[in-house]
Amino acid sequence: MIRSPILDRLSRRRGEWLAFAAVAATVLGLTAWLAGEVGRSRAAEALRAQAAGSATLNVAVLRAELEKQRALPYVLSQDPDVQAALAGHEPVRIAALNAKLETLVRGTRTAVIYLIDASGTAIVSSNWREPTSFVGSNYRFRPYFTGAVTDGAAEHFALGTVSKRPGLYISRRIGEPNALLGVVVVKVEFDQVEADWGQSGAAVYVADPRGIVLLTSEPDWRFLAEAPIAPGDAGAIRASLQFGNAPLTPLPLRPRDAGTAGADFAALPDGSLQLASESAVPSTPWRLHLLLPADDALAAGARTARIAALGGAGSVLALAGLLLHRRQRSRTRAAEAVEARAELERRVEARTRDLSAANAQLTREIDERQRIEAKLQVARDELAQANRLATLGQVTAGLAHEVNQPVAAIRSYADNAVAFLDRGDHAAVRDNLATVAGLTERIGAITGTLRGFSRKATGETGPLALVEALDGALMLVGTRARRLGVALDADRPEPGLAVIANRVRLEQVLVNLLQNALDALEERPEPAIRIGLAATPMEAILTVADNGPGIAPEVLAALFTPFLTTKPRGVGLGLVISKDIVDEFGGHLAADNAPGGGACFTLTLRRAP
């Protein structure tokens, strides 16, 4: 039987498509599996970074609480009232000290503060009014008492024998070992820290070196153990009453390997997967553990990677299918090949039109952006000019006094010249007129500085003698500095030291910095401003430092943010404008607090060749 060529072609085409479908299914399956593993691995890395950051933050919160409370026992051990109460056991002193510690607890947010005499009996306690008062209880068996007597200080986490509340006991010895007066103890409870951990969405707990959970955001986990504790050891721990009658059973966690994501995962009893992170708590033998929910993040990572990979593989397979289809068509009919080329040309033409339209739209958007940037530059220049005029208004009143002085002197010298002229003393007249000329030059210098500072800057930068801008700024703020009694000390630049800047705008920056320093020094004892200068082959570095109160840390972190100000009538734009001006010069403006106190601004400018 002779087969038709058409049937042969159809059979061959069908066989090619079946083989293509089998290959495509295999490729898509492998792609989905590999992409899922890669996505889970990447999601696990992101979870590890998130867990590390959260653990670092939680450790910092816990350490801050510990360091805050550790200073209290030392301060109380030096208190004369505490030493006198332990030495004399006088009822009046003890009653007064009970009230004092009661007030101190409210102010420091500690749980309890109490004094133990040399026999181990509590004689003073901040909870002396409460039914669970520690007064009269003997704590000689407690490690924090014996440790403080032996070593001078001790820390011990335990369940309160009276209050039945867990906490860290921080103790300090009063007196020498051979002349012991007693021990002061501060109990710190971490309810707020644990509550804050509970808001994070992760399970957090802190374990001691034995693996027993001391602090936790999960109340049911307290005093459980990371691993089974030997029965003998568990009995000894219970006998010490450190954790009361806690069962010390293992935590409800089981290790679980999350495949390619890594082995640092654990599962809760409900089967949910958790990323486990562990960090040391500095200054303690404790370790903080954080369990971050991982199921949703790993599934999302795998899903996203699969979608992207399948999209790419599908595109490639679609292209391969298209090539196969075109090959079959070209083999079947030459006319279909011509039609395919025509279709391709049509698509290219349409795509070209689209690209041309997109290019025209992009050109219009670029032109519009350039117009907006030009308007923005004008607005910035006008804002800088407004700031400059506002600053000028602050200094004009003081400079008016500077002008009035030479004007009054001119009047006096002119009257004297008339008298000398009547007497025929021409030499004296000549001297007086020379002095008058010098005073007019002084007035001209002052008004010239004001005119220059009030001009709208052109924005052009170039070589500028640094001494000119510094002298102009010092003249503008000098009167206010003298009126406030501020000692203004400045390193004078060499005439040849030139920087890349614009004089008017650089003067504006210097005046802003000096005005801010003067604002900070109002009503300060012995106010002073120091302008330092350092030069390298490439840069000139000016520092403006004062001995004022300095800059608060929260303000310093966002100092150059618009509208941030600490002044009652300030708008928070002076430093922002100053930083923008210095950035345009190719320089840098930074702020910090000086080691000796006060604020310090550092202005770095490029030196002119």
Secondary structure, 3 states (H helix, E strand, C coil): CCCCHHHHHHHHHHHHHHHHHHHHHHHHHHHHHHHHHHHHHHHHHHHHHHHHHHHHHHHHHHHHHHHHHHHHHHHHHCCHHHHHHHHHCCHHHHHHHHHHHHHHHHHHCCCEEEEEECCCEEEEECCCCCCCCCCCCECCCCHHHHHHHHHCEEEEEEECCCCCCEEEEEEEEEEECCEEEEEEEEEECCHHHHHHHHCCCCEEEEECCCCEEEEECCHHHCCCECCCCCHHHHHHHHHCCCCCCCCCCECCCEEECCHHHCCCEEECCCCCEEEEEEEECCCCCCEEEEEEECHHHHHHHHHHHHHHHHHHHHHHHHHHHHHHHHHHHHHHCHHHHHHHHHHHHHHHHHHHHHHHHHHHHHHHHHHHHHHHHHHHHHHHHHHHHHHHHHHHHHHHHHHHHHHHHHHHHHHHHHHHHHHHHHHCCHHHHHHHHHHHHHHHHHHHHHHHHHHHHHCCCCCCCEEEEHHHHHHHHHHHHHHHHHHHCCEEEECCCCCCCEEEECHHHHHHHHHHHHHHHHHHHCCCCCCEEEEEEEECCCEEEEEEEECCCCCCHHHHHCCCCCCCCCCCCCCCCHHHHHHHHHHHCCCEEEEEECCCCCEEEEEEEEECC
